[in-house]
Amino acid sequence: MPIYALGERVPAVHPDAFVHPDAVVIGDVRIGALSSIWPGAVLRGDYGTIIVGERTSIQDGTIVHAVEEFPTVVGSDCVVGHNAHLEGCVIHDGALVGSSSVVLHHAEVHTGATVAAGAVVRNRTLVPEGALAVGVPATIKEGASDQAAIAEGAALYVENGQRYKTQLRVL
């Protein structure tokens, strides 16, 4: 799998994590236990730090980048949907970032919150605990996140990552 050091910046992938062979991990990237990085995802810690907690899925086609002054942190038990873009933001534990959404510099998505598919969370936006961010630019709907669905999705991807880790093979 393409996991690259860049100068002194070396990825740290927990041995219980799953990184798909078609994902790319470069530089200062830390991936926690039972997390999964799926095909086409790119985590590029060339200028800044990227931290992915435990039991978190970074799904197909997602781009995660950081710059020196804006690390990108994704907590534990998070679901990051297909083709999302995270840049210099903080996604707290148990949050969901929907497919094709964008979360930018200094934005924070708090515990149990959801960024809807296709939403754009602009710089310095705070998505409160349990809220839903929807639209372009995102507007906040307090208490509208489905936290049980997030937990279910996170657990599903832990199982799927472990299945892929033991059963995936090239034909």
Sine and cosine of phi, psi and omega as CSV:
sin_phi,cos_phi,sin_psi,cos_psi,sin_omega,cos_omega
0.00,0.00,0.53,-0.85,-0.04,-1.00
-0.98,0.20,1.00,0.00,0.12,-0.99
-0.88,-0.47,0.86,-0.51,-0.17,-0.99
-0.84,-0.55,0.66,-0.75,0.27,-0.96
-0.99,0.11,0.47,-0.88,0.10,-1.00
-0.75,-0.66,0.98,-0.19,-0.12,-0.99
0.87,0.48,-0.82,-0.58,0.01,-1.00
-1.00,0.09,-0.08,1.00,-0.02,-1.00
-1.00,0.05,0.92,-0.38,-0.10,-0.99
-0.82,-0.57,0.79,-0.62,0.03,-1.00
-0.90,0.43,0.47,-0.88,0.10,-0.99
-0.80,-0.60,0.96,-0.28,-0.03,-1.00
-0.93,-0.36,0.86,-0.52,0.01,-1.00
-0.87,0.49,0.64,-0.77,-0.04,-1.00
-0.89,0.46,-0.35,0.94,0.04,-1.00
-1.00,0.00,-0.03,1.00,0.06,-1.00
-0.98,0.17,0.32,-0.95,0.09,-1.00
-0.87,-0.49,0.85,-0.53,0.12,-0.99
-0.89,-0.45,0.90,-0.43,-0.02,-1.00
-0.88,0.47,0.57,-0.82,-0.02,-1.00
-0.86,0.51,-0.35,0.94,0.01,-1.00
-0.98,-0.18,0.20,0.98,0.15,-0.99
-1.00,-0.03,0.33,-0.95,0.01,-1.00
-0.80,-0.60,0.78,-0.62,0.03,-1.00
-0.81,-0.59,0.85,-0.53,-0.09,-1.00
-0.75,-0.66,0.75,-0.66,0.21,-0.98
0.98,0.18,-0.60,-0.80,-0.12,-0.99
-0.98,0.18,0.98,0.20,-0.01,-1.00
-0.81,-0.58,0.77,-0.64,0.02,-1.00
-0.87,-0.50,0.82,-0.57,-0.06,-1.00
-0.85,-0.52,0.83,-0.56,-0.10,-1.00
-0.99,0.13,0.14,-0.99,-0.04,-1.00
-0.85,0.53,0.66,-0.75,0.09,-1.00
0.90,0.44,0.21,0.98,0.12,-0.99
-0.99,0.14,0.32,-0.95,-0.03,-1.00
-0.69,-0.73,0.68,-0.74,0.02,-1.00
-0.87,-0.50,0.86,-0.52,-0.23,-0.97
-0.98,-0.19,0.15,-0.99,-0.11,-0.99
-0.80,0.59,0.68,-0.74,0.07,-1.00
0.98,0.19,-0.09,1.00,0.06,-1.00
-0.95,0.30,0.59,-0.80,0.04,-1.00
-0.79,-0.61,0.86,-0.52,0.09,-1.00
-0.91,-0.42,0.95,-0.31,-0.16,-0.99
-0.88,-0.47,0.99,-0.17,0.05,-1.00
-0.98,-0.17,0.84,0.54,-0.05,-1.00
-0.99,0.11,-0.54,0.84,0.02,-1.00
-0.93,-0.36,-0.49,0.87,-0.05,-1.00
-0.72,-0.70,-0.08,-1.00,-0.07,-1.00
-0.99,-0.16,0.66,-0.76,0.13,-0.99
-0.87,-0.49,0.78,-0.62,0.04,-1.00
-0.83,-0.56,0.81,-0.59,0.11,-0.99
-0.90,-0.44,0.84,-0.55,-0.04,-1.00
-0.94,0.34,-0.40,-0.92,-0.02,-1.00
-1.00,-0.05,0.54,-0.84,0.11,-0.99
0.87,0.49,0.55,0.83,-0.02,-1.00
-0.93,-0.38,0.65,-0.76,0.05,-1.00
-0.95,-0.30,0.75,-0.67,0.15,-0.99
-0.93,-0.37,0.97,-0.24,-0.24,-0.97
-1.00,0.06,0.10,-1.00,-0.15,-0.99
-0.71,0.70,0.76,-0.65,0.12,-0.99
0.98,0.21,0.04,1.00,-0.03,-1.00
-0.96,0.30,0.62,-0.79,0.07,-1.00
-0.93,-0.37,0.82,-0.58,0.08,-1.00
-0.83,-0.55,0.83,-0.56,-0.02,-1.00
-0.68,-0.73,0.35,-0.94,0.06,-1.00
-0.59,-0.81,0.48,-0.88,0.14,-0.99
-0.90,-0.44,0.24,-0.97,-0.15,-0.99
-0.78,0.62,-0.71,0.70,-0.07,-1.00
-1.00,0.06,-0.13,0.99,-0.02,-1.00
-0.74,-0.67,1.00,0.09,0.09,-1.00
-0.90,0.43,0.38,-0.93,0.09,-1.00
-0.93,-0.36,0.84,-0.55,-0.04,-1.00
-0.83,-0.56,0.81,-0.59,0.10,-1.00
-0.88,-0.48,0.85,-0.53,-0.10,-1.00
-0.95,0.32,-0.27,-0.96,0.02,-1.00
-1.00,0.01,0.45,-0.89,0.06,-1.00
0.88,0.48,0.57,0.82,0.03,-1.00
-0.98,-0.21,0.40,-0.92,0.12,-0.99
-0.85,-0.53,0.86,-0.52,0.07,-1.00
-0.91,-0.42,0.93,-0.36,-0.13,-0.99
-0.94,0.34,0.13,-0.99,-0.05,-1.00
-0.85,0.53,0.66,-0.75,0.11,-0.99
0.88,0.47,0.38,0.92,0.08,-1.00
-0.96,0.28,0.28,-0.96,0.05,-1.00
-0.73,-0.68,0.89,-0.46,0.03,-1.00
-0.90,-0.44,0.76,-0.65,-0.07,-1.00
-0.57,-0.82,0.96,-0.29,0.11,-0.99
0.90,0.43,0.58,0.81,-0.08,-1.00
-0.83,-0.56,0.11,-0.99,0.07,-1.00
-0.83,-0.56,0.83,-0.56,0.09,-1.00
-0.94,-0.35,0.93,-0.37,-0.07,-1.00
-0.97,0.24,0.24,-0.97,-0.03,-1.00
-0.76,0.65,0.61,-0.79,0.14,-0.99
0.93,0.37,0.41,0.91,0.02,-1.00
-0.97,-0.22,0.31,-0.95,0.04,-1.00
-0.82,-0.57,0.74,-0.67,0.11,-0.99
-0.91,-0.42,0.91,-0.41,-0.14,-0.99
-0.95,0.32,0.27,-0.96,0.00,-1.00
-0.83,0.56,0.65,-0.76,0.07,-1.00
0.86,0.50,0.38,0.92,0.07,-1.00
-1.00,-0.06,0.23,-0.97,-0.03,-1.00
-0.75,-0.66,0.75,-0.66,0.08,-1.00
-0.80,-0.61,0.86,-0.51,-0.20,-0.98
-0.95,-0.30,-0.08,-1.00,-0.14,-0.99
-0.74,0.67,0.74,-0.67,0.08,-1.00
0.89,0.46,0.15,0.99,0.11,-0.99
-0.97,0.24,0.48,-0.87,0.07,-1.00
-0.74,-0.67,0.76,-0.65,0.09,-1.00
-0.93,-0.36,0.94,-0.35,-0.15,-0.99
-0.99,0.16,0.16,-0.99,-0.08,-1.00
-0.76,0.65,0.75,-0.66,0.08,-1.00
0.96,0.29,0.10,1.00,0.01,-1.00
-1.00,0.06,0.33,-0.94,0.03,-1.00
-0.79,-0.61,0.71,-0.70,0.22,-0.97
-0.98,-0.19,0.90,-0.45,-0.08,-1.00
-0.90,0.43,0.40,-0.92,0.06,-1.00
-0.81,0.58,0.73,-0.68,0.06,-1.00
0.98,0.20,-0.03,1.00,-0.01,-1.00
-0.96,0.29,0.43,-0.90,0.10,-1.00
-0.85,-0.52,0.93,-0.38,0.03,-1.00
-1.00,-0.10,0.94,-0.34,-0.11,-0.99
-0.96,0.27,0.19,-0.98,0.04,-1.00
-0.75,0.67,0.68,-0.73,0.12,-0.99
0.91,0.42,0.23,0.97,0.06,-1.00
-0.98,0.18,0.66,-0.75,0.09,-1.00
-0.94,-0.34,0.83,-0.55,0.10,-0.99
-0.98,-0.19,0.94,-0.33,-0.11,-0.99
-0.92,0.40,0.29,-0.96,0.04,-1.00
-0.78,0.62,0.77,-0.64,0.07,-1.00
0.96,0.27,0.10,0.99,-0.04,-1.00
-1.00,-0.02,0.23,-0.97,0.07,-1.00
-0.88,-0.48,0.79,-0.62,0.10,-0.99
-0.97,-0.25,0.83,-0.56,-0.11,-0.99
-0.66,-0.75,0.63,-0.78,0.11,-0.99
0.99,-0.16,0.00,-1.00,-0.04,-1.00
-0.75,-0.66,0.94,-0.35,-0.21,0.98
-0.92,0.38,0.32,-0.95,-0.09,-1.00
-0.91,0.41,0.66,-0.75,0.20,-0.98
-0.93,-0.36,0.42,-0.91,-0.14,-0.99
-0.97,-0.23,0.76,-0.66,0.11,-0.99
-0.90,-0.43,0.97,-0.24,-0.06,-1.00
-0.86,0.50,0.68,-0.73,0.12,-0.99
0.92,0.39,0.22,0.97,-0.10,-1.00
-0.99,-0.11,0.01,1.00,0.01,-1.00
-0.98,0.19,0.54,-0.84,0.06,-1.00
-0.98,-0.18,1.00,0.01,-0.10,-0.99
-0.91,0.41,-0.53,0.85,0.04,-1.00
-0.91,0.42,-0.63,0.77,0.02,-1.00
-0.92,0.40,-0.59,0.81,0.05,-1.00
-0.89,0.45,-0.73,0.68,0.00,-1.00
-0.87,0.48,-0.66,0.76,0.02,-1.00
-0.90,0.44,-0.69,0.73,0.02,-1.00
-0.90,0.43,-0.66,0.75,0.03,-1.00
-0.89,0.46,-0.70,0.71,0.00,-1.00
-0.90,0.44,-0.64,0.77,0.02,-1.00
-0.87,0.49,-0.68,0.73,-0.02,-1.00
-0.95,0.30,-0.46,0.89,0.13,-0.99
-0.89,0.46,-0.75,0.67,0.02,-1.00
-0.88,0.48,-0.70,0.71,-0.04,-1.00
-0.91,0.42,-0.64,0.77,0.04,-1.00
-0.88,0.48,-0.67,0.74,0.02,-1.00
-0.93,0.36,-0.59,0.81,0.07,-1.00
-0.89,0.46,-0.73,0.69,0.02,-1.00
-0.89,0.45,-0.62,0.78,-0.03,-1.00
-0.87,0.49,-0.56,0.83,-0.04,-1.00
-0.99,-0.15,-0.36,0.93,-0.16,-0.99
-0.89,-0.45,-0.28,0.96,-0.04,-1.00
-0.93,0.38,0.72,-0.69,0.06,-1.00
-0.51,-0.86,0.50,-0.87,0.02,-1.00
-0.99,0.10,0.68,-0.73,0.07,-1.00
-0.95,-0.30,0.00,0.00,0.00,0.00
